[in-house]
Amino acid sequence: MNVKIFTSPDPRILEKEINQWLEDNSWVKVVNIAQSTGSTTVISIWYNEPNVPILG
């Protein structure tokens, strides 16, 4: 399992960053999302990558 952490004091910027990451990595399977808010919002996304061979 992997985790991607996003932080920003501005929730609008944070939302855009998360949406872009999810769009760019649409092949991952999200397992859990957690949020912590204070002076800065922190969102952690736990995910699994598919088990496929790398082509190239």
Summary of the structure (lengths in Angstrom):
residues: 56
radius of gyration: 13.0
end to end distance: 24.3
largest distance: 44.4
contacts: 116
relative contact order: 0.33
helix: 25%
strand: 43%
